[in-house]
Amino acid sequence: MSEQRLIPKTMSTQHPDNASIPLWCDSDVIEGEKEVYEAYYAYSNLGCQEVMWDSEGKDIDPHVVRKLLTSYPDFFKEKILGRDVFLTYRIPNPMLEKVEKKVFLETLQAIPKHFDVAKQFYGNGEYAPVFEVILPFTSSHRDVVKVLRTYSEAVVNVEKVKIDFPDVTLQELVGEIQPKSINVIPLFEEWTCLVSLDSLLFKLLEATSPKYLRVFLARSDPALHYGLVPSVILVKIALSKIWALVKKEGVNIYPIIGVGSLPFRGHLSPSNLENFVREYKGVSTVTIQCGLKYDYPESDAKIVVEYLNRNLPKGEAEDFSQIEQTLLSVASKFKDAYYEF
């Protein structure tokens, strides 16, 4: 993969927070072939630069890259998958989701298959169609290291395994495994992780020495867990810590924020665009969830995506280090009141 890459501004997700069903879907649930079309729809109709392909707790099409490239060849000849638009797996966390352990491994093992499909389609292997995965419920830098090592040892290095006498390796049977490495995007959702994010990320930088780092901050789920006000405060403190670390260590960190269209879930809506971007200064990527995609006219959803693609990132995050403890005290009081309610 080339050293320089586009950091996507908009990430379409499969969060089912929509009340309306899209016209192209003939059932109450978007699944099967419709999920593949939804990915294409997000790219082509809405202009999303990235699609999250969610293998956490649900069945997904294991041949999504092949189906996208062969079903919509004209689009993907113009917009190269892995260079201009991106497909990013959300994988199960094997440290927590016990039933999904093999799905975690299966998802990582599928990445080289997608590479081979794209290489044949484009006639070269310059860009891997899938090279990043999102790890939910990240609580330690060790979680990320385990995923990186799993890909290296259980996916890439198996090509060196001897399968026949005297020196026949697996690579001779299945071909070279590409890409040789992937990036892991840690998703932070818990209170303790968000308020200690600088320490977690510093350890991650020390352990992995990445060229850059994408960090996913949950906003909609913490609202469910802790309430609206605490979720806003936690994300703002996390952004403040990220930008302080960027300045201190000189590494590029690109925050992603997971939001919905309702005020409680993040208030990314056509009527609140400028306020949203101002509210979450320092964010590089924003999720486009189903509520925004399907509960508004397509033209409105497209305006939101175009605005974000054009305006993110909107400056640096505010520095809250001097008032962090006061903010956390306020957040704790609101959390207690939310629990009582």
C-alpha positions as CSV (number, residue, x, y, z in Angstrom):
1,M,0.0,0.0,0.0
2,S,1.2,3.5,-0.7
3,E,2.7,5.5,2.2
4,Q,0.2,8.4,1.7
5,R,-3.5,7.7,2.0
6,L,-6.7,9.7,2.2
7,I,-8.2,9.8,5.7
8,P,-11.9,9.4,5.2
9,K,-14.2,12.1,6.6
10,T,-17.4,10.1,6.5
11,M,-18.0,6.4,7.5
12,S,-21.3,4.8,6.7
13,T,-22.3,2.3,9.4
14,Q,-25.0,-0.4,9.8
15,H,-26.3,1.0,13.1
16,P,-30.1,0.2,12.9
17,D,-31.3,3.5,14.4
18,N,-33.6,4.3,11.5
19,A,-37.4,4.4,11.7
20,S,-37.9,4.3,7.9
21,I,-37.0,1.5,5.5
22,P,-35.1,2.6,2.3
23,L,-37.1,2.3,-0.9
24,W,-34.6,-0.2,-2.3
25,C,-35.1,-2.6,0.6
26,D,-38.1,-5.0,0.5
27,S,-38.0,-6.2,4.1
28,D,-37.8,-4.7,7.6
29,V,-34.1,-5.6,7.9
30,I,-31.3,-4.8,5.6
31,E,-29.4,-8.1,5.2
32,G,-27.8,-10.4,2.6
33,E,-27.4,-8.9,-0.9
34,K,-29.1,-5.7,0.3
35,E,-26.1,-5.1,2.7
36,V,-23.8,-5.2,-0.3
37,Y,-26.0,-2.8,-2.2
38,E,-26.1,-0.6,0.9
39,A,-22.4,-0.3,0.8
40,Y,-22.4,0.7,-2.8
41,Y,-25.3,3.1,-2.2
42,A,-23.3,4.8,0.6
43,Y,-20.3,5.3,-1.7
44,S,-22.1,6.3,-4.9
45,N,-25.4,8.0,-3.9
46,L,-24.4,9.6,-0.6
47,G,-20.7,10.2,-1.2
48,C,-19.5,8.4,1.9
49,Q,-15.7,7.8,1.7
50,E,-15.7,4.8,4.0
51,V,-18.1,1.9,4.8
52,M,-17.9,-0.1,8.1
53,W,-18.5,-3.8,7.4
54,D,-19.7,-5.1,10.7
55,S,-18.9,-8.7,11.6
56,E,-19.6,-8.2,15.3
57,G,-22.5,-10.3,16.4
58,K,-24.1,-10.7,13.0
59,D,-23.6,-12.6,9.7
60,I,-22.1,-10.7,6.9
61,D,-21.3,-11.6,3.3
62,P,-17.8,-13.0,3.2
63,H,-17.4,-12.1,-0.5
64,V,-18.3,-8.4,-0.2
65,V,-15.3,-7.1,-2.1
66,R,-15.8,-9.5,-5.0
67,K,-19.5,-8.6,-5.2
68,L,-18.9,-4.9,-5.1
69,L,-16.2,-4.9,-7.8
70,T,-18.0,-7.3,-10.1
71,S,-21.5,-5.8,-9.6
72,Y,-20.4,-2.1,-10.0
73,P,-17.2,-2.2,-12.1
74,D,-17.6,1.2,-13.6
75,F,-17.8,2.9,-10.2
76,F,-14.9,1.1,-8.7
77,K,-12.7,1.6,-11.8
78,E,-13.1,5.3,-11.2
79,K,-13.0,5.1,-7.3
80,I,-10.4,2.7,-6.4
81,L,-11.2,0.6,-3.3
82,G,-8.4,1.1,-0.8
83,R,-7.3,4.5,-2.3
84,D,-10.4,6.6,-2.9
85,V,-13.0,4.8,-0.9
86,F,-12.5,2.4,1.9
87,L,-14.1,-0.8,3.4
88,T,-13.3,-1.2,7.1
89,Y,-14.2,-4.3,9.1
90,R,-15.6,-4.1,12.6
91,I,-14.4,-7.3,14.2
92,P,-15.6,-9.0,17.4
93,N,-13.4,-8.5,20.4
94,P,-12.2,-12.0,21.3
95,M,-11.1,-11.0,24.7
96,L,-14.8,-10.2,25.7
97,E,-17.1,-11.8,23.1
98,K,-16.5,-15.5,23.8
99,V,-18.9,-16.9,21.2
100,E,-17.3,-14.8,18.5
101,K,-13.7,-15.9,18.9
102,K,-13.6,-17.9,15.7
103,V,-15.5,-15.1,13.8
104,F,-12.7,-12.8,14.9
105,L,-10.1,-15.1,13.4
106,E,-12.2,-15.9,10.3
107,T,-12.6,-12.1,9.6
108,L,-8.8,-11.5,9.7
109,Q,-8.2,-14.6,7.5
110,A,-10.6,-13.1,4.8
111,I,-8.5,-10.0,4.3
112,P,-5.9,-11.6,1.9
113,K,-8.8,-13.1,-0.1
114,H,-10.1,-9.6,-0.7
115,F,-6.6,-8.5,-1.7
116,D,-6.4,-11.2,-4.4
117,V,-9.8,-10.3,-5.8
118,A,-8.9,-6.6,-6.0
119,K,-5.5,-7.4,-7.5
120,Q,-7.2,-9.3,-10.3
121,F,-9.8,-6.6,-10.8
122,Y,-7.3,-3.7,-11.0
123,G,-4.5,-5.6,-12.6
124,N,-2.1,-4.8,-9.7
125,G,-1.7,-5.1,-6.0
126,E,-0.9,-1.4,-5.2
127,Y,-3.9,-0.9,-2.9
128,A,-5.3,-3.4,-0.4
129,P,-9.1,-3.1,-0.4
130,V,-9.3,-3.9,3.3
131,F,-6.4,-3.0,5.5
132,E,-8.0,-1.6,8.7
133,V,-10.2,-3.2,11.3
134,I,-12.1,-1.7,14.2
135,L,-11.8,-3.3,17.6
136,P,-14.8,-2.6,19.9
137,F,-14.5,-2.4,23.7
138,T,-10.8,-1.7,23.6
139,S,-9.6,-1.2,27.2
140,S,-5.8,-1.6,26.9
141,H,-3.0,-1.1,24.3
142,R,-2.4,-4.9,24.7
143,D,-5.8,-5.5,23.0
144,V,-4.6,-3.9,19.9
145,V,-1.2,-5.6,20.0
146,K,-3.0,-9.0,20.2
147,V,-4.9,-8.3,17.1
148,L,-1.9,-7.1,15.2
149,R,0.1,-10.2,16.3
150,T,-2.8,-12.5,15.4
151,Y,-2.9,-11.2,11.9
152,S,0.9,-11.5,11.6
153,E,1.3,-15.0,13.0
154,A,-2.0,-16.7,12.2
155,V,-2.7,-15.2,8.8
156,V,0.5,-13.9,7.2
157,N,3.2,-16.2,8.6
158,V,1.3,-19.4,7.9
159,E,2.5,-19.1,4.3
160,K,5.9,-20.3,5.5
161,V,4.4,-23.6,7.0
162,K,5.8,-26.7,5.2
163,I,3.0,-28.9,3.9
164,D,4.9,-31.5,1.9
165,F,8.3,-33.1,1.7
166,P,10.9,-31.8,1.5
167,D,10.3,-28.0,1.4
168,V,6.9,-27.3,-0.1
169,T,5.3,-24.4,1.8
170,L,1.7,-23.3,2.0
171,Q,2.6,-20.2,-0.1
172,E,3.2,-22.5,-3.1
173,L,-0.3,-23.8,-2.7
174,V,-2.3,-20.7,-1.9
175,G,0.0,-17.9,-3.2
176,E,1.6,-15.0,-1.3
177,I,-0.4,-13.6,1.6
178,Q,-1.1,-9.9,1.2
179,P,-1.3,-7.4,2.8
180,K,1.6,-8.2,5.1
181,S,0.2,-6.0,7.9
182,I,-3.0,-4.2,8.9
183,N,-4.0,-1.3,11.0
184,V,-6.2,-1.6,14.1
185,I,-8.6,1.2,15.0
186,P,-9.3,1.0,18.8
187,L,-12.9,1.8,19.7
188,F,-13.2,3.3,23.1
189,E,-16.6,3.2,24.8
190,E,-16.1,3.0,28.6
191,W,-15.9,5.9,31.0
192,T,-12.5,4.8,32.4
193,C,-11.0,4.5,29.0
194,L,-12.2,7.8,27.6
195,V,-10.8,9.7,30.7
196,S,-7.4,8.0,30.6
197,L,-7.1,8.0,26.8
198,D,-3.8,9.8,26.7
199,S,-2.1,7.1,28.8
200,L,-3.7,4.3,26.7
201,L,-2.6,5.8,23.4
202,F,0.9,6.6,24.6
203,K,1.4,3.0,25.5
204,L,0.0,2.0,22.1
205,L,2.4,4.3,20.3
206,E,5.3,2.9,22.3
207,A,4.3,-0.7,21.6
208,T,3.5,-0.4,17.9
209,S,5.3,2.7,16.5
210,P,2.6,3.4,13.8
211,K,3.0,5.8,11.0
212,Y,-0.4,7.2,12.0
213,L,-3.2,6.2,14.3
214,R,-7.0,6.3,13.9
215,V,-8.9,6.3,17.1
216,F,-12.7,5.7,17.4
217,L,-14.6,7.5,20.1
218,A,-18.1,6.3,20.9
219,R,-20.7,9.0,21.5
220,S,-24.1,7.4,21.0
221,D,-23.5,4.3,23.2
222,P,-22.0,6.3,26.2
223,A,-25.2,8.4,26.1
224,L,-27.2,5.2,26.7
225,H,-24.8,4.1,29.5
226,Y,-24.2,7.4,31.3
227,G,-26.7,10.0,29.9
228,L,-26.5,12.8,27.4
229,V,-24.4,15.4,29.3
230,P,-21.7,12.9,30.5
231,S,-21.3,11.4,27.0
232,V,-20.6,14.9,25.5
233,I,-18.2,15.7,28.3
234,L,-16.3,12.4,28.0
235,V,-15.9,12.7,24.3
236,K,-14.6,16.3,24.6
237,I,-12.1,15.3,27.3
238,A,-11.0,12.4,25.1
239,L,-10.5,14.8,22.1
240,S,-8.6,17.2,24.3
241,K,-6.2,14.4,25.4
242,I,-5.7,13.2,21.8
243,W,-4.7,16.6,20.6
244,A,-2.4,17.2,23.5
245,L,-0.7,13.8,22.7
246,V,-0.4,14.8,19.0
247,K,1.5,18.0,20.0
248,K,3.7,16.2,22.5
249,E,4.7,13.2,20.5
250,G,4.5,14.6,17.0
251,V,2.4,11.7,15.7
252,N,-0.7,12.0,13.5
253,I,-3.8,10.8,15.3
254,Y,-7.1,11.0,13.5
255,P,-10.2,10.7,15.8
256,I,-13.4,9.1,14.6
257,I,-16.6,9.9,16.4
258,G,-19.6,7.5,16.4
259,V,-22.8,9.6,16.4
260,G,-26.5,9.3,15.4
261,S,-28.9,11.9,14.1
262,L,-31.0,12.3,17.3
263,P,-29.8,14.9,19.8
264,F,-29.3,12.1,22.5
265,R,-27.1,10.1,20.1
266,G,-25.0,12.9,18.8
267,H,-27.3,15.3,16.8
268,L,-25.7,14.9,13.4
269,S,-28.7,16.1,11.4
270,P,-29.2,18.4,8.4
271,S,-30.5,21.2,10.6
272,N,-27.5,21.0,13.0
273,L,-24.5,20.7,10.7
274,E,-22.5,23.8,11.6
275,N,-23.2,23.4,15.3
276,F,-22.1,19.8,15.2
277,V,-18.8,20.5,13.5
278,R,-18.2,23.3,16.0
279,E,-19.2,21.2,18.9
280,Y,-16.7,18.4,18.1
281,K,-13.8,20.3,16.8
282,G,-10.7,18.1,16.1
283,V,-12.7,15.2,14.7
284,S,-11.4,13.7,11.4
285,T,-14.1,11.2,10.7
286,V,-17.8,11.0,11.5
287,T,-20.2,8.0,11.3
288,I,-23.2,8.2,9.0
289,Q,-25.7,5.9,10.7
290,C,-29.0,4.5,9.3
291,G,-31.2,7.1,11.0
292,L,-29.5,9.9,9.0
293,K,-29.3,7.8,5.8
294,Y,-33.0,6.7,5.7
295,D,-35.1,9.0,8.0
296,Y,-34.3,12.1,5.9
297,P,-34.7,12.7,2.2
298,E,-31.7,11.4,0.3
299,S,-30.9,14.9,-0.8
300,D,-30.6,16.0,2.8
301,A,-28.4,13.1,3.8
302,K,-26.2,13.8,0.8
303,I,-25.8,17.5,1.8
304,V,-24.7,16.3,5.3
305,V,-22.1,14.0,3.8
306,E,-20.8,16.6,1.3
307,Y,-20.5,19.2,4.1
308,L,-18.5,16.8,6.3
309,N,-16.3,15.7,3.4
310,R,-15.6,19.3,2.7
311,N,-15.1,20.7,6.2
312,L,-13.5,18.1,8.4
313,P,-11.3,18.3,10.3
314,K,-12.4,21.7,11.6
315,G,-9.4,22.8,13.6
316,E,-8.0,21.4,16.8
317,A,-9.9,20.2,19.8
318,E,-10.3,22.5,22.7
319,D,-7.9,22.1,25.6
320,F,-9.8,21.1,28.7
321,S,-6.8,20.1,30.8
322,Q,-7.2,23.0,33.3
323,I,-10.8,22.2,34.0
324,E,-10.9,18.5,33.4
325,Q,-11.6,17.6,37.1
326,T,-14.4,20.1,37.3
327,L,-15.9,18.7,34.1
328,L,-15.7,15.1,35.4
329,S,-17.3,16.1,38.6
330,V,-20.2,17.6,36.7
331,A,-20.4,14.5,34.5
332,S,-20.6,12.3,37.6
333,K,-23.5,14.2,39.0
334,F,-25.4,14.0,35.8
335,K,-24.6,10.3,35.5
336,D,-26.0,9.7,39.0
337,A,-29.1,11.6,38.2
338,Y,-29.5,9.7,34.9
339,Y,-29.3,6.4,36.9
340,E,-31.9,7.6,39.4
341,F,-34.2,8.6,36.5
